[in-house]
């Protein structure tokens, strides 16, 4: 089902239950409004970076209606020395996730304190990892075995602190198996395609190993591969959920980004210069086209997940992959697309947690300050149906 942008902006879009979808979610469980605070929660703690006061940031999250957050607990560093002060190398200087320069962190005390603050506010915590690079080069020495051991030791620390009830699920690697986040897996050969046999075997073994110790914890790997229809074409029974990251800008082979000449530049501002000059004009020239691509891909993902019998969670999503507060970058059209994405996903009954964007954090002031926009969308998320066939299993119990 596809709606025109005009219908959406006029408020005519409604959450209509599809066949097999409960008209109202049970009072004991509803879709969660989730956000991604990645490694920013720990790295962006200098004055005015957004996370220097966790109480203030988390209170702001609750005010906006969110009840889950996805963060990086740095499992590879915790496994080596949970109390060491590590120096991290920037993942990029162009984007506002994490620190744009060297930054020092001590993980264990911060992680346990942060999870405790989340639990006190009724915020569930999803754990993932971007496997941040440090000056000692720990991630360069990772193997399949040490990858899983890092998660085992991380979860043991959380369990010992009595905080396991706050954990929603574990994503063993962000956007598996992209080189930038998983360089130890077939280095130089992978392009984020999780469907390759070596990748499927790796994931299956990693989850089977971790499940021996944590049989009730939902486990997955997150993906950003464009071919969403292949979820139903592979045996992914070992995953408790599909966490798929989906943006309009990547659909049809990065068609939008190719039109505006953006190439994910991590250390060169030429990409943001092109976004500032070309992105909004390209969208405004064909808004129904770009909105239609987004809606169609969301429904295709929902259909594929339905065929596979798995729930969906999306924590990075809907408009552009990269954006920030910057000259000539307006948030209005980004918010329009993100609102459309939320409403479309919520209507399918296949999502158990939905993000409003990957910019829902205090460092993105232009998005964060519109409290009413967040509240309107988190209400839609909480009111969304959950399909009857998803009302069982490890993830359902965590809701």
C-alpha positions as CSV (number, residue, x, y, z in Angstrom):
1,X,0.0,0.0,0.0
2,X,1.5,3.3,-1.1
3,X,0.4,6.8,-0.2
4,X,1.2,10.1,-1.9
5,X,3.3,12.6,0.0
6,X,0.3,15.0,-0.2
7,X,-1.9,12.5,1.6
8,X,0.7,11.9,4.2
9,X,1.4,15.6,4.9
10,X,-2.3,16.3,5.1
11,X,-2.6,13.8,7.9
12,X,-4.8,11.3,6.0
13,X,-2.5,8.4,6.6
14,X,-3.8,6.0,9.2
15,X,-2.5,2.9,10.9
16,X,-4.8,0.2,9.3
17,X,-4.3,-3.3,10.6
18,X,-3.5,-5.8,7.8
19,X,-4.6,-9.4,7.7
20,X,-3.2,-11.3,10.7
21,X,-2.4,-8.1,12.6
22,X,-4.0,-7.4,16.0
23,X,-6.3,-4.4,15.9
24,X,-4.7,-3.2,19.1
25,X,-1.4,-4.2,20.6
26,X,-1.7,-6.0,24.0
27,X,-1.4,-3.8,27.0
28,X,1.6,-5.9,28.1
29,X,3.6,-5.2,25.0
30,X,3.8,-2.6,22.3
31,X,6.3,-1.5,19.8
32,X,9.2,0.5,21.3
33,X,10.4,3.9,20.1
34,X,14.1,3.3,19.9
35,X,17.1,5.5,19.1
36,X,20.7,4.9,18.2
37,X,23.3,6.6,20.5
38,X,26.0,4.3,19.1
39,X,29.4,5.2,20.5
40,X,28.4,8.8,21.0
41,X,27.0,8.1,24.4
42,X,30.6,7.7,25.7
43,X,32.8,9.6,23.3
44,X,30.9,12.8,23.0
45,X,31.3,14.1,26.6
46,X,33.2,17.3,26.1
47,X,31.2,20.5,26.9
48,X,28.2,21.0,24.5
49,X,28.9,17.6,22.7
50,X,25.5,16.3,23.8
51,X,26.2,13.5,26.3
52,X,28.3,15.2,28.9
53,X,25.3,15.0,31.3
54,X,23.6,11.6,30.9
55,X,20.8,12.5,33.2
56,X,19.9,15.5,31.1
57,X,20.2,13.6,27.8
58,X,18.1,10.6,29.0
59,X,15.5,12.9,30.5
60,X,15.2,14.5,27.2
61,X,14.8,11.1,25.5
62,X,12.0,10.2,27.9
63,X,10.3,13.6,27.3
64,X,10.3,12.9,23.6
65,X,8.6,9.6,24.1
66,X,11.4,7.1,23.5
67,X,11.8,3.9,25.6
68,X,14.8,2.2,24.1
69,X,18.3,3.1,23.1
70,X,21.0,1.2,21.1
71,X,24.6,1.7,22.2
72,X,28.1,0.3,21.8
73,X,29.6,-1.3,24.9
74,X,33.0,-1.8,23.2
75,X,33.1,-5.6,23.8
76,X,36.5,-6.1,22.3
77,X,38.0,-3.5,24.7
78,X,36.1,-4.8,27.7
79,X,37.5,-8.3,27.0
80,X,41.1,-7.1,27.1
81,X,40.9,-4.8,30.1
82,X,37.5,-3.4,31.3
83,X,39.1,-0.7,33.5
84,X,41.8,0.5,31.2
85,X,41.7,4.1,29.8
86,X,41.6,3.6,26.0
87,X,42.4,6.2,23.4
88,X,40.1,5.9,20.4
89,X,40.8,7.0,16.8
90,X,38.0,8.9,15.0
91,X,35.8,6.9,12.7
92,X,35.4,10.2,10.7
93,X,35.8,13.9,11.0
94,X,32.8,14.8,8.8
95,X,29.9,13.3,10.8
96,X,28.7,14.0,14.3
97,X,28.6,10.5,15.7
98,X,31.4,9.9,18.1
99,X,34.4,12.2,18.4
100,X,36.1,13.9,15.5
101,X,39.5,13.6,17.1
102,X,41.3,11.3,19.6
103,X,39.3,10.7,22.7
104,X,40.0,8.7,25.9
105,X,37.4,6.4,27.5
106,X,37.1,4.0,30.4
107,X,34.4,1.6,29.5
108,X,33.2,-0.6,32.4
109,X,32.3,2.0,35.0
110,X,30.7,4.2,32.4
111,X,28.7,1.3,30.8
112,X,27.2,0.0,34.0
113,X,26.4,3.6,35.2
114,X,24.7,4.4,31.9
115,X,22.6,1.2,31.8
116,X,21.5,1.8,35.4
117,X,20.4,5.3,34.5
118,X,18.4,3.9,31.6
119,X,16.7,1.2,33.7
120,X,15.8,3.8,36.3
121,X,13.9,5.6,33.5
122,X,12.3,2.6,32.0
123,X,14.5,2.7,28.9
124,X,15.5,-0.6,27.4
125,X,19.1,-0.9,26.2
126,X,20.0,-2.7,23.0
127,X,23.7,-3.6,22.7
128,X,25.6,-3.4,19.4
129,X,29.2,-2.7,18.4
130,X,30.9,-0.7,15.7
131,X,34.2,-2.1,16.9
132,X,35.9,1.2,17.3
133,X,39.5,1.5,16.5
134,X,42.0,2.4,19.3
135,X,45.6,3.4,19.3
136,X,46.6,-0.1,20.5
137,X,45.0,-1.7,17.5
138,X,42.8,-4.2,19.5
139,X,40.3,-4.8,16.7
140,X,43.0,-5.7,14.2
141,X,43.7,-8.9,16.2
142,X,40.0,-10.0,16.4
143,X,39.1,-13.5,15.3
144,X,35.7,-15.3,15.2
145,X,36.5,-16.8,18.6
146,X,37.6,-13.5,20.3
147,X,34.7,-11.7,18.8
148,X,32.3,-14.0,20.6
149,X,34.4,-14.1,23.8
150,X,34.2,-10.3,23.9
151,X,30.4,-10.5,24.1
152,X,30.5,-13.2,26.6
153,X,32.7,-11.2,28.9
154,X,30.7,-8.0,28.4
155,X,27.4,-9.7,29.2
156,X,29.0,-11.4,32.3
157,X,29.9,-7.9,33.6
158,X,26.4,-6.7,33.0
159,X,24.9,-9.8,34.7
160,X,27.2,-9.5,37.7
161,X,25.9,-5.9,38.1
162,X,22.3,-7.1,38.1
163,X,21.4,-5.2,35.0
164,X,20.5,-8.0,32.5
165,X,16.8,-7.1,32.8
166,X,17.5,-3.8,31.1
167,X,18.9,-5.4,28.0
168,X,16.6,-5.6,25.0
169,X,18.7,-7.6,22.6
170,X,22.3,-8.0,21.4
171,X,23.5,-7.2,17.9
172,X,26.8,-8.9,17.6
173,X,28.1,-6.5,14.9
174,X,26.8,-3.3,13.4
175,X,25.9,-3.6,9.7
176,X,27.6,-7.0,9.3
177,X,30.0,-7.5,7.5
178,X,31.0,-4.1,6.3
179,X,34.8,-3.6,6.3
180,X,34.6,-0.4,8.3
181,X,33.0,-2.2,11.2
182,X,34.1,-5.8,10.8
183,X,37.6,-5.7,9.3
184,X,38.7,-9.0,10.6
185,X,36.1,-10.9,8.5
186,X,37.6,-11.8,5.1
187,X,39.4,-8.4,5.0
188,X,39.2,-6.6,1.7
189,X,36.7,-9.0,0.2
190,X,33.3,-8.1,1.7
191,X,30.9,-5.3,0.8
192,X,28.3,-5.7,3.5
193,X,26.6,-8.6,1.9
194,X,25.6,-10.9,4.7
195,X,24.2,-13.5,2.2
196,X,27.5,-15.0,1.3
197,X,28.0,-18.6,2.6
198,X,31.0,-17.7,4.8
199,X,29.0,-14.9,6.4
200,X,26.0,-17.1,7.1
201,X,28.2,-19.8,8.7
202,X,30.0,-17.2,10.8
203,X,26.8,-15.7,12.2
204,X,25.2,-19.1,12.8
205,X,28.3,-20.3,14.8
206,X,28.7,-17.1,16.8
207,X,25.1,-17.0,17.9
208,X,25.0,-20.7,18.7
209,X,28.1,-20.3,21.0
210,X,26.7,-17.2,22.8
211,X,23.3,-18.8,23.2
212,X,24.8,-21.7,25.3
213,X,25.3,-19.2,28.1
214,X,22.5,-16.8,27.4
215,X,19.6,-18.9,26.1
216,X,16.9,-16.3,26.8
217,X,18.6,-13.3,25.3
218,X,17.5,-12.1,21.8
219,X,20.5,-12.2,19.5
220,X,21.1,-10.9,16.0
221,X,23.4,-9.2,13.5
222,X,22.3,-5.9,12.0
223,X,22.4,-5.4,8.2
224,X,22.2,-2.5,5.7
225,X,22.2,-4.5,2.5
226,X,19.8,-3.2,-0.1
227,X,18.4,-6.6,-1.1
228,X,15.7,-6.9,1.6
229,X,13.7,-9.5,-0.3
230,X,16.4,-12.1,0.4
231,X,15.5,-12.4,4.1
232,X,12.9,-15.0,3.1
233,X,15.3,-16.8,0.7
234,X,17.9,-17.8,3.3
235,X,17.7,-19.9,6.5
236,X,18.0,-17.2,9.2
237,X,16.2,-19.2,11.9
238,X,19.2,-18.7,14.2
239,X,18.4,-14.9,14.3
240,X,15.8,-13.8,16.8
241,X,15.0,-10.6,14.9
242,X,16.0,-8.8,11.8
243,X,17.6,-5.4,12.5
244,X,17.7,-3.8,9.1
245,X,18.9,-0.2,8.4
246,X,17.0,1.4,5.6
247,X,17.3,4.8,3.9
248,X,15.7,6.4,0.9
249,X,19.2,7.6,-0.2
250,X,20.4,4.0,-0.7
251,X,17.5,2.6,-2.6
252,X,18.1,1.5,-6.3
253,X,21.9,1.4,-5.9
254,X,22.3,4.7,-4.0
255,X,20.3,6.5,-6.7
256,X,19.7,9.7,-4.7
257,X,23.3,9.9,-3.5
258,X,24.5,9.4,-7.1
259,X,22.2,12.3,-8.2
260,X,23.7,14.7,-5.6
261,X,27.3,13.3,-5.8
262,X,27.6,12.2,-2.2
263,X,30.0,9.3,-1.7
264,X,30.2,8.7,2.1
265,X,33.3,10.8,2.5
266,X,34.6,10.3,6.0
267,X,37.5,12.7,6.1
268,X,36.7,15.2,3.3
269,X,33.9,17.8,3.4
270,X,33.3,17.7,-0.3
271,X,30.4,15.3,0.4
272,X,28.7,17.7,2.7
273,X,29.3,20.6,0.2
274,X,27.5,18.6,-2.4
275,X,24.6,17.8,0.0
276,X,24.3,21.5,0.9
277,X,24.1,22.5,-2.8
278,X,22.2,19.6,-4.3
279,X,20.3,17.4,-1.8
280,X,17.2,19.4,-1.0
281,X,16.7,20.7,-4.5
282,X,16.9,17.1,-5.8
283,X,14.3,16.0,-3.3
284,X,12.0,19.0,-3.9
285,X,12.1,18.4,-7.7
286,X,10.6,14.9,-7.3
287,X,9.2,14.5,-3.8
288,X,6.6,11.9,-4.7
289,X,9.2,9.8,-6.5
290,X,11.6,9.6,-3.6
291,X,8.8,9.1,-1.0
292,X,7.4,6.3,-3.2
293,X,10.7,4.6,-3.3
294,X,10.9,4.7,0.5
295,X,7.4,3.3,1.0
296,X,7.8,0.6,-1.5
297,X,11.1,-0.6,0.1
298,X,9.6,-0.6,3.6
299,X,6.7,-2.7,2.4
300,X,9.1,-5.1,0.6
301,X,11.1,-5.5,3.8
302,X,8.0,-6.1,5.8
303,X,6.8,-8.7,3.3
304,X,10.1,-10.5,3.4
305,X,10.2,-10.5,7.2
306,X,6.6,-11.8,7.3
307,X,7.6,-14.7,4.9
308,X,10.5,-15.5,7.2
309,X,8.4,-15.3,10.3
310,X,10.7,-12.7,12.0
311,X,10.1,-9.4,13.8
312,X,11.8,-6.3,12.6
313,X,13.7,-3.6,14.5
314,X,15.1,-0.6,12.7
315,X,17.4,1.8,14.5
316,X,19.0,3.7,11.6
317,X,16.7,4.9,9.0
318,X,14.4,6.6,6.5
319,X,15.9,9.7,4.9
320,X,19.7,10.1,4.4
321,X,22.5,8.1,6.0
322,X,24.6,11.2,6.8
323,X,23.4,14.6,7.8
324,X,24.1,17.2,10.5
325,X,23.7,20.8,11.6
326,X,25.6,22.6,8.8
327,X,25.2,25.7,6.6
328,X,22.5,25.2,3.9
329,X,21.3,21.9,5.4
330,X,17.7,22.2,6.5
331,X,16.0,19.6,8.6
332,X,12.4,20.1,7.3
333,X,12.5,17.8,4.4
334,X,14.5,15.2,6.4
335,X,11.8,15.2,9.0
336,X,9.1,14.8,6.4
337,X,10.7,11.7,5.0
338,X,11.5,10.3,8.4
339,X,7.8,10.8,9.5
340,X,6.7,9.0,6.4
341,X,9.1,6.1,7.1
342,X,7.8,5.8,10.7
343,X,4.2,5.8,9.7
344,X,4.7,3.3,6.8
345,X,6.7,0.9,9.0
346,X,4.2,1.2,11.8
347,X,1.3,0.3,9.6
348,X,2.7,-3.1,8.7
349,X,2.6,-4.8,12.1
350,X,6.0,-6.3,11.5
351,X,8.1,-3.9,13.6
352,X,8.6,-4.3,17.4
353,X,10.9,-1.3,17.7
354,X,11.1,1.7,15.4
355,X,13.5,4.7,15.2
356,X,12.5,8.0,13.9
357,X,15.9,8.5,12.3
358,X,19.5,8.0,13.0
359,X,19.8,11.6,14.1
360,X,17.7,11.3,17.3
361,X,20.4,12.5,19.7
362,X,21.2,15.7,21.4
363,X,24.2,16.5,19.2
364,X,21.8,16.9,16.2
365,X,20.2,20.1,17.6
366,X,18.1,20.8,14.5
367,X,16.4,17.5,14.9
368,X,16.5,17.2,18.7
369,X,14.9,20.5,19.5
370,X,11.6,19.8,17.8
371,X,10.1,18.0,20.8
372,X,6.6,18.0,19.4
373,X,7.7,16.2,16.2
374,X,9.3,13.4,18.3
375,X,6.3,13.1,20.6
376,X,3.9,12.8,17.6
377,X,6.0,10.0,16.1
378,X,6.6,8.1,19.2
379,X,2.9,8.1,19.9
380,X,2.4,6.6,16.4
381,X,5.0,4.0,17.2
382,X,3.5,3.0,20.5
383,X,0.0,2.8,19.0
384,X,1.1,0.5,16.1
385,X,-0.1,-3.1,15.9
386,X,2.2,-6.1,16.3
387,X,1.3,-9.1,14.1
388,X,-0.1,-12.1,16.0
389,X,2.6,-14.4,14.8
390,X,5.2,-12.2,16.5
391,X,3.6,-12.4,19.9
392,X,5.9,-15.1,21.2
393,X,9.6,-15.8,21.5
394,X,12.6,-14.2,23.2
395,X,12.1,-10.7,21.8
396,X,8.4,-10.6,22.7
397,X,9.2,-11.6,26.3
398,X,11.7,-8.7,26.4
399,X,9.0,-6.2,25.4
